[in-house]
Amino acid sequence: MSSENVQTKWGQFISLIIVFFFWGFVGSANDILIPVFKKVFTLSQVQSQLVAWAFYAAYFVGSIIFFLVSLKSDVLQKFGYKKTLSAGLILSAVGSFLFVPAATMESFPFFLTALFTVGLGFSIQQIVANPLAIKMGSPNTGAHRLTLAGGVNSFGTTIGAILLGIALFGMGDNKKTNLSLEDIKLPFIILGLAFILVAIFMYFSKIEDPAKIDEEEAKLEQKHAKFSILDYPQLYLGMLGIFIYVGTEVTIISNLPALLKTNEFGNILEDAISPFIALYWGSLMIGRWNGGVNVFNTSNLVNTALKFIVPALAFGVIIGANVFAAHDVSSFYIYPIWILLFIAVSFVGGKNAGKTLMLFGISGLLMMVAGLVCPYTEIAKFFFISGGLFLSIMWPSIFDLAIAGLGKNTGKASSFLIMMILGGGVIPLVQGSICDLDLTHPNGILGITYTHFSYIVPLLGFAYLAFYGFYCPKILKSQGVSHVQSEGGGH
């Protein structure tokens, strides 16, 4: 049976998807924890950002530890995907339970340690789950399965903050404004128990270990036994790609509140910002749900119809969530224009990872340019937010291109790529430091504030990502790697 016709193994895939949901859920929970800790521990803005740092640094440290252990014997080859994934989940559960003594002791460093432990578990889960999602079925739809899993991750991100907010503050008339650290305990106990349940479920699930199936590949690879990153341009350029991609994704939103607070963007204050944050993370969800459509074997007509229906549903979820939280989102009704633009570009990219990445990089770059030069700030802010649409399906495309042709070194390569999530901690600081120039140079630059001009940072990010999408397939061709060039992306 040729690998072309391998059906996606849905039962196994769904259990894997639950893990992706958790990452999103906890990721956006950070956005709630930051202001809570800032208030309770009276922290400066920079100190409160340590919450995000603890989380991103854990990915980096976890990947390095994983890699060093893999040098002795490849973890995935030895223990298999399933046991390794379960171990990562248990580690995250331990981190969740550590929130309880941290709250009792009222210690901010203890909270950071707990969050770091959760992140450490996530780093192990990421290293296993990303290649596993790609291998659970036909290689041709691997990137799209990863996109679909990413869509579930975004759904977790979009509702995670809302749910944790309700769990901590209540809602409606019974809303609490002040918060004691005691209130943090219960949500994290529940989260820890959920991690353990999924770990047990994973351990006994029917997931076959691709690690075992890869032995034929391993024999072919014996002659390339020595592994050096420098032998694989697709990998080291892809590592820079992931670093820039995560950094760009985080920096657009991290610096948006500062932009919306400026006079030229209408002095929008903190309490009115959450709908825009929801629209941004929701844009990533719209894009991923749209990309996820390609996983299903449907006729061209149905596929084309779904490419319009699914983003419309996702946009409905965002509007619905905001209406539920009683936010005024009437200014958002213009946003479908950008969604239609995104859908058009996704048709041109089809199912080809390199072409998709290149087109979306160019589109994102053009959106940033438009946001910088558009004189109407009412519209300009949507150009910046639409960056989320064009970033939405880049992760699987970069991942797919970067591990192409790595054979038994896929596990090691994957850990290098996960390390680069560190970009999410670094690039926002670069853009933030440009924003701070407004304090010393009130006249701005080129007739706009430095905070507005700082969006040159994501612009440059998109430029590199477009370059990688254009250049990487050429590298793969020169190595003789037959990479997924499956046509039929809904044409």
N, C-alpha and C positions, 0 to 999 in steps of 0.2 A: 504493500500500500504506500503510495507516494505521499510525502508530507504535505503536498499541495491540498489534499482533500481531508486533512485532519479537521474534524469538527471541534469548535470551541467546547471544552468540557465544562458545561454550565454549573453543575453541582459543586465542583471544586472551585470554580471561578467565583461563585457567589460568596463562598466562605472566605475567600481571599479579599473580596471587595469590602467586607465588613472592617477589615484592618485599615483599608484606605480611608474609610469613613472616620475612624478614630483619629487618624493623623490630622484630618481637617478640623474635626471637632476640637481637639486640644489646641491646635494651632491658633484658632480664632479665640479660644478661651484665654489665651495670652493677652489678647487685646482688651479683655475685661479685667484681667488680673493687674495689668500695668496701672490703670488709674486707681484701682482699689488699694494696691500696695503703696502707691505714691501718697495717697491720703492717710492711710493708717500709720505708715512709717515716716511720714513727712520727708519724702525724698525729693531731690531735684529731678528735672526731666531726664538728665543723663543717667542718674542712678536708677530711675524707673525703667530705663531702656535695658538695664542689665537682665531683666526678665527675658527679653528676646535674645539677648546674648547667650544666656545660660542654655537656652534651647538650641540655638544654631551651633554654638561651640560644642555641644554634646554630640551633634551629628559628626562634626569634624573629628573629635577625639575618638568616638566610637568606631569610625571608619578606619582610623589609623591603627587602633588596637586590633580590629578585625583583620586588617592587612598583615600586620606583624605576625599574628597567629597563623595566618594563611601561608606565610613564608615557610614555616615548619611543615605543616600539612594542610592542604586546602580544606577549610572547614566544611564547605558545601559538599565536597566530594566525600568527606569522612562521615559527617553526621546526616547529610541530606538536607533538603530545603525545609522539610516539615518540622524536624526537631529544632533546627536553628531558629525558625520563625516562632515556634512555641516559647523557646528560651527568651527571645526578644520581648514577647508579650508579658512573660512573667516578670522580667526586669522592669518594664513599664508599670506593672501592677505594684511592685515594691515601691517605686517612685511615687505613685498615687497615694499609697498608704502613709508615706513619709510626711504628707501634708498635715496629717492629724497631730503628731508630736510638734511639728513646726508651728501649727496654730496655737497649741497649748503653751509652747515656750515663747510665742510671739517674737520669733526670730526671722528676720529677712534673709540672712545668709542660709539658714536652714531651709527656707522656702526655695531659694535658688538651687540648693543641693538636691531637693526633691524633684524640682523641674528638670534639672540636669540629668537625674537618673531616668526620668520618663523619656527624655530626649535620647539618652544612651540606648534604651530599649528600642526606640523608634529607628535609630540608625541601623541596628541589626535587622529590624523588620524590613526597612527600605532596601537594604542590600540584597535580601532574599526575594522580596515580593516583586520588585520591578522586573528582574529577568524571568521570574516565575510566571508573571502575567503574560509576558511575551511568549513563553514556551507552552502555555496551556492551550494548544490548538495549532492551527496552520500558521507557519512563520509569516505568511503574507498579510495576515490581519493582526499580527503581534502588536504593532504600534497602536492600532485602533482599540485593542483590548486594554492597553495601558491608558489610552485616552478615556475610555469608558470608566475605568477604575478611578481615573483622575476626576471624572465628572461626579462620581459618588463622593470623592474627597472634597470637592468644591461644595457639594450639597451639605456636607458636614461643616464646612467653613461658614457657609451662609446661615445655617440655623444654629450652629454651636454657640456663637456669641449671644444670640437671642435667648436660647434656652438657659444658658448659664446665668444670664442677666435676670431671667425670671426666677431661677432657683435661688439666686442670692438676694435679689431685691424685691421679689414678688411682682405683682402687676396690678394695673388698674388702681382702685381706691386704696388698696392695702399696701401700696408701694412704700418700701423703707428707703430713706435717703441716707441714713447712717448705717454703717456696716461693721459688725464685729467679726473678728477672724474666726470665731466659732462657726459662723455660717458657711465657711469654706469647707469644713470637714465633711459634711454629708455628701455633697456632689462628688468629692474625690474618693470617698469610700465606695460609692456606687460605681465610679469609673474603674477603680482598682478591681472590683469584683467582676465587672464586665470584661476586663482584660483577661482575667483568669478563666472565665467561661469560654472565651474565644480560643485561648491557648489550649484548653482541654479539647474543645471541638476540633481545632486544627490537628492536634496530636493524633486523634482517632479518625480523622477524615480520610477519604480515599485518595488523597492527593498522591499521584505517583511522583517519584523523585526524578526530575529530569537529570539530576546529577548522575544517576545510575545509567540512564539512557545515553548520556553523553560519552560513554566509554569508547564507542567507535571513533567519535571525534578525537578523543584523547590519544588514540593510537596514531592517527594522522598527525597529531600535534607533537608527538615525541621529538621529532626533528627540530621543532622550534621550542625546545624545553626552556631555554633561558628566556625569562620575561623581562623586557625593558620597555618602559613607557615610550622611550624615544624611537623604538622600532615601529610604533603605530601612530602616525600623525593624526589619524581619525580620533584616537583616544586623547592625546594631549590637547589638541585643538577643541575636542569635545568637552574636556574638563574645564577649559577656559569658557566654553559655551555655557555649561551648567552654572558656573560661578556668575557669569554676566546675566544669564537668564533669571536666576533666583534673585540676584541683586536688583535687577530692573523691575521685576514683579513687586518686590517689597518696597523699593524706593519710590515708585510712583505713588503708592498709597500712604507710605510713612510721611511724605512731605506734602501730601494734599491738604491736610488740615491747615498747615502754615500758609499755603497758597490761597485757600478760600478765606483765610482771615485777613489777607491784605485788603487795602482800600479798593484797589482796582478790581478785585474779585468779590466785592460786596460784603466784606466784614462778617462772614458767616462764623458764628461762635461755636464752641465745642459741642453744646447740647444739640445743635442743629446739623451736626456733621455726619452722624451715623447713617442716614439714608444714602449719602454719597459713598461711604465705605461699603455699604451693602450693595450698591450698584456696581462698584468696582469688583468685589469678590464674586458678585452675581454675573458679571461679564465673563469672568473666567469659567463660571459654571455654564453659561450659555454656549460658549465656544466648545467646551469639552463634551457637553451633551450632543452638540451638533456633530463633533468628530466621532463620538461613540456610535452614531447611526451606522457607520461603515462596518461595524462588527457583524451586524445582522445580514444574513443572506436574503436580501429582498430583491424584487425586480427593480429595474432602473426607475420606473415610474414611482413606486412606493418610496424608494430611497430619496428621490428628488423631493417628493412631497414632505417626507419626514424632516428633510434639511430645513424646511420652512416652519413646519408645525412644532418641532422640538424646541428651537430657540424661542418661539412665541410662548410656549408653555413655561420655559425657564424664566422668561421676562415676567410672565404672570406670577410666578413664585416670588420674584423679588418685590414686585409691586404689592402682592398680597401680604408678604411678611412685613413690609413697611406700613401698610394700612392697618394690619393687626396691631402694630406697635404705635399706631396713631401718629404717623409722620405725614406731613404734606409733601406729596411727590408729584404735584401737577407739572413741575418743570421737567420731569423725566419723560413726558409723552413724546418729546422730539427724538428720544434716543433710538427708537427703532430704525431711523435713517442709517445710523452707524451699524446696527445689527445686519441690515440688508447689504450694506457694503461688505461686511465680514463674510456673509453667506456667499456673495458673488466671488470673492477671492478664494474661498474654500472650494468652490466648484472648479476653478482653474487649477488649483493645486492637486486636486484629486487625491489618490491614495499614495502619492509619491512623497516620501519623507523629505528628501533634499529640496525638491521644488516647492513643497508646502512651506518649509522653513524659510527659504529664500523670499518667497512672495509675502509671507506674513512679516518677515523682518523689514522688507521695503515698505509695506503698508504701515507698520507701527512707526517707522521712521517718518513717513509722510504725515501721520497723525500728530507726532510731536512737533514737526515743523509748523503744521497748521495751528496747533495750540500756541506756539510761540509768536506767530505773526498775526493771528486773527484778532482784529481790533475789538470784536464783541466778546467780552469775557463770559457772558451768559452762555455762549456757544463754545468758547475756547476750553472751558473746563471739561466739556464732554469729549473734546478731542483727546485730552490727556487721559480721562477715564477709559476711553475706548482702547487705550493701550492694553487693557485687560483682555479684550476680545482677541487681539492679535497675538498676545502671549499665550493664550489659553491652551493651544495644542502643541506648543513648542517642546515641552519637556519630553514627551515620547519620541518626537522626531529626532531631537538631539541624542537621546539615549540610544535609540535604534541605530543611528548612524555611527555613534561612538563605539558601540560594542560589536559592530559588524566585523566578521572575520577574526574574532578573538578566540573562538573555540573554547578550550578548557580554561583559558585565562579569563573567561567571562566574569567569574566571581570576583577575581582581583580587580578587574577593570571596573566592575560595578561599584566596588568599595571606593575606588579613586573618584568616581563620578559623584557618589553620595558625599564624599569629603567636601566637594566644591559647593555644597549648599551653604557653606560658610559665606559665600557672596552676599547672602541675605543679611548678614551682620555688618558687612564692610561697605558696600556701595551706598546704602542710605546715609552713612556718615559722611561720605564724600559730597553727596547732594546737599545734606544738611549744612555742611560747612560753607557751601556757596550761599545758601539761604541766609546764613548769619552775617554775610558781608553787608546786608541791608542796614545792620546796626551801625557799621562804621562808614558806609557809603550811602547815605540816604537818597542820593540822586539817581541811584540805579545804574543800569548799563543799557545802551542802545534804546533808551526811552522806555524801558520796562524795569520793574524791580529785580533785584538779584534772585529773590524767591521764585519769580516767574522764569527768569533766565536759567535757573538751576535745572530746568527740565531738558537742558542740553545733555544731561547725564544719561537719562533713559534713551535719548535720541542716539547717542553714541553706542549704547548697548544694542539697540535694534540694528544699527549698521553692522556691528560685528556678527550678530546672529544671522543676518542676511548673507554675509560673506561666507560663513560656515556652511550654510545650506547650499550655496553655489559651489563651494570648493571641495567639500567632503566627498560627494559622489565621484569627483574626478580622481581623488586619492584612491578610493575603493576600486575604481576601474583599473588604475595602474597596478594595484595589487592582485588583480584578477578575482576580487571578491564579487560574486554575483549577489548584488544586494536587491532587496525588495523593490522591484520596479513594476509592481502590479498596476495595470491600468484599470480603468473602469471605476474611477472615483466619482460615480454618479453622473457620468456624461451621457 
